[in-house]
Amino acid sequence: MVHSMTNRVSDSEKIVLEVLWQESPLTSQDVVTRLKKQDWNEKTVKTFLNRLVKKGILSYQRDGRRYWYSPNVERAEILSEESEGFLKRVFQGDMKALLTTFVENKRLSKEELAYLKRLLDE
């Protein structure tokens, strides 16, 4: 589980993680292949993989000269930490201010309102 903002995941690292959340374990070459559209070279992808390993977000198994990477955290954990960080950075942790801004600046559908009410009831 990720607990510290020192483990904050960059947008680029998240792109790498998305590949591994879809399928893992994968080799660095597998990840490079799946990220062709990013136009990153192999060295760049390996840098992101190594950063994620150092942060404890990825683990790897060595198989000869190949490394097989797998995520140690679920996507939801990263999203939760990012949401907390956003709340603290933008709204100084004031959930009421965040919700007020969100509700006042965006028309919510009946489904969205019903969902929010269910969340609040829980």
Phi and psi in degrees as GROMACS dihedral restraints (atoms count N, CA, C in turn):
[ dihedral_restraints ]
;  ai    aj    ak    al  type     phi  dphi    fc
    3     4     5     6     1   -92.1    20    10
    4     5     6     7     1   124.3    20    10
    6     7     8     9     1  -118.0    20    10
    7     8     9    10     1   -15.1    20    10
    9    10    11    12     1  -121.4    20    10
   10    11    12    13     1   142.6    20    10
   12    13    14    15     1   -69.0    20    10
   13    14    15    16     1   -12.8    20    10
   15    16    17    18     1   -67.2    20    10
   16    17    18    19     1   -19.7    20    10
   18    19    20    21     1   -91.9    20    10
   19    20    21    22     1    12.2    20    10
   21    22    23    24     1   -51.9    20    10
   22    23    24    25     1   136.7    20    10
   24    25    26    27     1   -99.4    20    10
   25    26    27    28     1   128.3    20    10
   27    28    29    30     1   -74.1    20    10
   28    29    30    31     1   165.1    20    10
   30    31    32    33     1   -59.7    20    10
   31    32    33    34     1   -40.4    20    10
   33    34    35    36     1   -66.1    20    10
   34    35    36    37     1   -41.6    20    10
   36    37    38    39     1   -63.4    20    10
   37    38    39    40     1   -35.7    20    10
   39    40    41    42     1   -63.3    20    10
   40    41    42    43     1   -36.8    20    10
   42    43    44    45     1   -61.6    20    10
   43    44    45    46     1   -42.9    20    10
   45    46    47    48     1   -64.4    20    10
   46    47    48    49     1   -44.4    20    10
   48    49    50    51     1   -60.7    20    10
   49    50    51    52     1   -40.4    20    10
   51    52    53    54     1   -55.1    20    10
   52    53    54    55     1   -40.8    20    10
   54    55    56    57     1   -61.0    20    10
   55    56    57    58     1   -44.7    20    10
   57    58    59    60     1   -76.0    20    10
   58    59    60    61     1   -25.9    20    10
   60    61    62    63     1   -70.3    20    10
   61    62    63    64     1   -31.3    20    10
   63    64    65    66     1   -72.0    20    10
   64    65    66    67     1   -37.9    20    10
   66    67    68    69     1  -156.8    20    10
   67    68    69    70     1   131.5    20    10
   69    70    71    72     1  -158.2    20    10
   70    71    72    73     1   156.3    20    10
   72    73    74    75     1   -77.3    20    10
   73    74    75    76     1   154.8    20    10
   75    76    77    78     1  -132.7    20    10
   76    77    78    79     1   151.9    20    10
   78    79    80    81     1   -81.3    20    10
   79    80    81    82     1   165.3    20    10
   81    82    83    84     1   -60.0    20    10
   82    83    84    85     1   -36.8    20    10
   84    85    86    87     1   -64.6    20    10
   85    86    87    88     1   -38.5    20    10
   87    88    89    90     1   -59.7    20    10
   88    89    90    91     1   -43.6    20    10
   90    91    92    93     1   -65.2    20    10
   91    92    93    94     1   -44.2    20    10
   93    94    95    96     1   -57.1    20    10
   94    95    96    97     1   -46.8    20    10
   96    97    98    99     1   -60.3    20    10
   97    98    99   100     1   -43.4    20    10
   99   100   101   102     1   -71.6    20    10
  100   101   102   103     1   -17.4    20    10
  102   103   104   105     1  -104.8    20    10
  103   104   105   106     1    22.2    20    10
  105   106   107   108     1   -51.8    20    10
  106   107   108   109     1   -40.5    20    10
  108   109   110   111     1   -64.5    20    10
  109   110   111   112     1   -19.7    20    10
  111   112   113   114     1   -76.4    20    10
  112   113   114   115     1   -16.1    20    10
  114   115   116   117     1    59.4    20    10
  115   116   117   118     1    38.0    20    10
  117   118   119   120     1   -98.9    20    10
  118   119   120   121     1   143.5    20    10
  120   121   122   123     1   -83.0    20    10
  121   122   123   124     1   171.2    20    10
  123   124   125   126     1   -59.9    20    10
  124   125   126   127     1   -38.4    20    10
  126   127   128   129     1   -62.8    20    10
  127   128   129   130     1   -40.2    20    10
  129   130   131   132     1   -62.8    20    10
  130   131   132   133     1   -47.0    20    10
  132   133   134   135     1   -62.2    20    10
  133   134   135   136     1   -42.8    20    10
  135   136   137   138     1   -63.6    20    10
  136   137   138   139     1   -35.1    20    10
  138   139   140   141     1   -61.2    20    10
  139   140   141   142     1   -46.5    20    10
  141   142   143   144     1   -63.9    20    10
  142   143   144   145     1   -41.5    20    10
  144   145   146   147     1   -60.2    20    10
  145   146   147   148     1   -45.4    20    10
  147   148   149   150     1   -63.9    20    10
  148   149   150   151     1   -39.9    20    10
  150   151   152   153     1   -61.5    20    10
  151   152   153   154     1   -43.6    20    10
  153   154   155   156     1   -66.4    20    10
  154   155   156   157     1   -34.3    20    10
  156   157   158   159     1   -65.8    20    10
  157   158   159   160     1   -46.2    20    10
  159   160   161   162     1   -61.1    20    10
  160   161   162   163     1   -33.7    20    10
  162   163   164   165     1   -78.9    20    10
  163   164   165   166     1    -7.4    20    10
  165   166   167   168     1    81.4    20    10
  166   167   168   169     1     9.8    20    10
  168   169   170   171     1   -85.7    20    10
  169   170   171   172     1   -28.7    20    10
  171   172   173   174     1  -119.1    20    10
  172   173   174   175     1   153.3    20    10
  174   175   176   177     1  -126.1    20    10
  175   176   177   178     1   167.2    20    10
  177   178   179   180     1  -143.0    20    10
  178   179   180   181     1   156.4    20    10
  180   181   182   183     1  -119.1    20    10
  181   182   183   184     1   131.6    20    10
  183   184   185   186     1   -89.1    20    10
  184   185   186   187     1   134.3    20    10
  186   187   188   189     1  -133.6    20    10
  187   188   189   190     1    91.8    20    10
  189   190   191   192     1    66.0    20    10
  190   191   192   193     1  -120.3    20    10
  192   193   194   195     1   -94.3    20    10
  193   194   195   196     1    -2.2    20    10
  195   196   197   198     1  -101.7    20    10
  196   197   198   199     1   150.2    20    10
  198   199   200   201     1  -116.7    20    10
  199   200   201   202     1   131.6    20    10
  201   202   203   204     1  -105.4    20    10
  202   203   204   205     1   119.9    20    10
  204   205   206   207     1  -100.8    20    10
  205   206   207   208     1   142.4    20    10
  207   208   209   210     1  -141.6    20    10
  208   209   210   211     1   144.5    20    10
  210   211   212   213     1   -73.1    20    10
  211   212   213   214     1   143.2    20    10
  213   214   215   216     1   -95.5    20    10
  214   215   216   217     1   -10.9    20    10
  216   217   218   219     1  -127.6    20    10
  217   218   219   220     1   151.6    20    10
  219   220   221   222     1   -81.3    20    10
  220   221   222   223     1   155.0    20    10
  222   223   224   225     1   -54.7    20    10
  223   224   225   226     1   -41.3    20    10
  225   226   227   228     1   -60.6    20    10
  226   227   228   229     1   -34.0    20    10
  228   229   230   231     1   -65.0    20    10
  229   230   231   232     1   -42.8    20    10
  231   232   233   234     1   -65.3    20    10
  232   233   234   235     1   -44.2    20    10
  234   235   236   237     1   -62.5    20    10
  235   236   237   238     1   -39.3    20    10
  237   238   239   240     1   -63.4    20    10
  238   239   240   241     1   -45.9    20    10
  240   241   242   243     1   -64.1    20    10
  241   242   243   244     1   -40.7    20    10
  243   244   245   246     1   -64.6    20    10
  244   245   246   247     1   -39.9    20    10
  246   247   248   249     1   -62.2    20    10
  247   248   249   250     1   -43.3    20    10
  249   250   251   252     1   -61.5    20    10
  250   251   252   253     1   -44.4    20    10
  252   253   254   255     1   -62.5    20    10
  253   254   255   256     1   -41.6    20    10
  255   256   257   258     1   -62.0    20    10
  256   257   258   259     1   -46.3    20    10
  258   259   260   261     1   -59.0    20    10
  259   260   261   262     1   -43.7    20    10
  261   262   263   264     1   -68.7    20    10
  262   263   264   265     1   -44.3    20    10
  264   265   266   267     1   -69.0    20    10
  265   266   267   268     1   -46.6    20    10
  267   268   269   270     1   -90.1    20    10
  268   269   270   271     1   -35.7    20    10
  270   271   272   273     1  -119.4    20    10
  271   272   273   274     1    16.5    20    10
  273   274   275   276     1    48.9    20    10
  274   275   276   277     1    35.7    20    10
  276   277   278   279     1    79.5    20    10
  277   278   279   280     1     5.4    20    10
  279   280   281   282     1   -86.7    20    10
  280   281   282   283     1    96.6    20    10
  282   283   284   285     1   -62.8    20    10
  283   284   285   286     1   -36.1    20    10
  285   286   287   288     1   -61.0    20    10
  286   287   288   289     1   -42.4    20    10
  288   289   290   291     1   -65.0    20    10
  289   290   291   292     1   -41.0    20    10
  291   292   293   294     1   -62.1    20    10
  292   293   294   295     1   -49.4    20    10
  294   295   296   297     1   -63.9    20    10
  295   296   297   298     1   -41.3    20    10
  297   298   299   300     1   -60.6    20    10
  298   299   300   301     1   -47.8    20    10
  300   301   302   303     1   -60.4    20    10
  301   302   303   304     1   -45.4    20    10
  303   304   305   306     1   -62.0    20    10
  304   305   306   307     1   -49.4    20    10
  306   307   308   309     1   -68.2    20    10
  307   308   309   310     1   -40.3    20    10
  309   310   311   312     1   -71.9    20    10
  310   311   312   313     1   -28.6    20    10
  312   313   314   315     1   -99.0    20    10
  313   314   315   316     1    -0.2    20    10
  315   316   317   318     1  -141.6    20    10
  316   317   318   319     1   126.6    20    10
  318   319   320   321     1   -71.6    20    10
  319   320   321   322     1   124.4    20    10
  321   322   323   324     1   -96.3    20    10
  322   323   324   325     1   140.3    20    10
  324   325   326   327     1   -73.4    20    10
  325   326   327   328     1   167.1    20    10
  327   328   329   330     1   -60.8    20    10
  328   329   330   331     1   -38.2    20    10
  330   331   332   333     1   -64.3    20    10
  331   332   333   334     1   -42.9    20    10
  333   334   335   336     1   -65.0    20    10
  334   335   336   337     1   -42.2    20    10
  336   337   338   339     1   -63.5    20    10
  337   338   339   340     1   -43.1    20    10
  339   340   341   342     1   -62.5    20    10
  340   341   342   343     1   -40.0    20    10
  342   343   344   345     1   -63.2    20    10
  343   344   345   346     1   -46.4    20    10
  345   346   347   348     1   -60.7    20    10
  346   347   348   349     1   -41.0    20    10
  348   349   350   351     1   -63.1    20    10
  349   350   351   352     1   -41.1    20    10
  351   352   353   354     1   -62.7    20    10
  352   353   354   355     1   -42.0    20    10
  354   355   356   357     1   -61.5    20    10
  355   356   357   358     1   -43.1    20    10
  357   358   359   360     1   -67.0    20    10
  358   359   360   361     1   -33.8    20    10
  360   361   362   363     1   -69.4    20    10
  361   362   363   364     1   -27.3    20    10
